[in-house]
């Protein structure tokens, strides 16, 4: 993770760039926003190191998919591609982007 310090304004700005004018959710911006948010967890103490590591791993999976295929430009195109290619109902290596995104939300939802 970056040595840059946590900044709530950067998190807010990053999430603000996720939704495009046409309503699509940009996956690259989404992963950047979560990367910024992930800088917060180490500030909560040593017990949160597991959460930070888990979030980093999931962001890495999403970035892998982003780099591997144009089908992962938006969250909508990712889900469509994976459903159309039957990638969400079977186990894949790396895990599907859709499943990874769901797990990322669940992990962070448990924090709230």
C-alpha positions as CSV (number, residue, x, y, z in Angstrom):
1,X,0.0,0.0,0.0
2,X,1.1,3.6,-0.6
3,X,3.0,5.4,2.2
4,X,0.8,8.4,1.5
5,X,-1.3,9.3,4.4
6,X,-5.0,8.8,4.7
7,X,-7.1,11.8,3.5
8,X,-10.9,11.8,3.8
9,X,-11.1,14.4,1.0
10,X,-9.2,12.1,-1.4
11,X,-11.6,9.3,-0.5
12,X,-14.6,11.5,-1.2
13,X,-13.1,12.8,-4.4
14,X,-12.2,9.3,-5.6
15,X,-15.7,8.0,-5.0
16,X,-17.1,11.1,-6.7
17,X,-15.3,10.1,-9.9
18,X,-16.7,6.5,-10.0
19,X,-20.1,7.4,-11.6
20,X,-19.8,8.7,-15.2
21,X,-22.3,11.0,-16.8
22,X,-24.1,8.1,-18.4
23,X,-24.5,6.4,-15.0
24,X,-21.9,3.7,-15.6
25,X,-19.6,2.9,-12.6
26,X,-16.0,3.1,-13.7
27,X,-14.2,0.0,-12.2
28,X,-10.7,1.6,-12.3
29,X,-11.9,4.7,-10.4
30,X,-13.8,2.4,-8.0
31,X,-10.6,0.4,-7.2
32,X,-8.7,3.7,-6.7
33,X,-11.4,4.9,-4.3
34,X,-11.2,1.7,-2.2
35,X,-7.4,1.9,-2.3
36,X,-7.6,5.4,-0.7
37,X,-10.2,4.2,1.8
38,X,-7.9,1.2,2.7
39,X,-5.3,3.6,4.0
40,X,-7.6,4.3,6.9
41,X,-7.6,0.8,8.4
42,X,-4.1,0.7,9.7
43,X,-4.9,3.9,11.7
44,X,-7.4,1.8,13.7
45,X,-4.7,-0.4,15.2
46,X,-3.0,-3.8,14.7
47,X,-6.3,-5.8,14.7
48,X,-7.3,-4.0,11.5
49,X,-4.2,-5.2,9.7
50,X,-6.2,-8.3,8.6
51,X,-8.9,-6.1,7.1
52,X,-6.4,-3.9,5.3
53,X,-4.7,-7.0,3.9
54,X,-8.0,-8.6,2.8
55,X,-9.1,-5.3,1.1
56,X,-5.7,-5.0,-0.7
57,X,-6.0,-8.6,-1.9
58,X,-9.5,-8.0,-3.3
59,X,-8.4,-4.7,-5.0
60,X,-5.5,-6.6,-6.5
61,X,-7.9,-9.2,-8.1
62,X,-10.1,-6.4,-9.5
63,X,-7.0,-4.6,-10.9
64,X,-5.8,-7.9,-12.5
65,X,-9.1,-8.2,-14.3
66,X,-8.9,-4.5,-15.4
67,X,-5.5,-5.1,-16.9
68,X,-6.5,-8.3,-18.6
69,X,-9.7,-7.4,-20.5
70,X,-11.6,-4.4,-21.8
71,X,-14.7,-6.1,-20.6
72,X,-13.9,-4.8,-17.1
73,X,-14.0,-1.1,-17.8
74,X,-17.2,-0.6,-15.8
75,X,-18.9,-2.6,-13.1
76,X,-21.8,-3.1,-15.4
77,X,-19.7,-4.4,-18.3
78,X,-17.8,-6.7,-15.8
79,X,-21.0,-8.3,-14.5
80,X,-22.5,-8.7,-18.0
81,X,-19.2,-10.3,-19.3
82,X,-19.0,-12.7,-16.4
83,X,-22.7,-13.7,-16.5
84,X,-22.6,-14.1,-20.3
85,X,-19.5,-16.3,-20.0
86,X,-20.7,-18.3,-17.0
87,X,-17.8,-17.0,-14.8
88,X,-19.9,-16.2,-11.7
89,X,-21.3,-19.7,-11.1
90,X,-18.0,-21.6,-11.2
91,X,-14.8,-21.3,-9.3
92,X,-12.1,-19.5,-11.3
93,X,-8.5,-18.4,-10.7
94,X,-8.3,-15.6,-10.1
95,X,-11.8,-15.3,-8.6
96,X,-14.4,-13.5,-10.7
97,X,-14.5,-9.8,-10.5
98,X,-18.2,-9.9,-9.6
99,X,-17.7,-12.2,-6.6
100,X,-14.6,-10.2,-5.5
101,X,-16.6,-7.0,-5.6
102,X,-19.3,-8.6,-3.6
103,X,-16.8,-9.9,-1.0
104,X,-15.2,-6.5,-0.8
105,X,-18.5,-4.8,-0.1
106,X,-19.4,-7.5,2.5
107,X,-16.0,-7.1,4.3
108,X,-16.4,-3.3,4.4
109,X,-20.1,-3.5,5.3
110,X,-19.1,-5.5,8.4
111,X,-17.0,-2.6,9.5
112,X,-20.0,-0.2,9.6
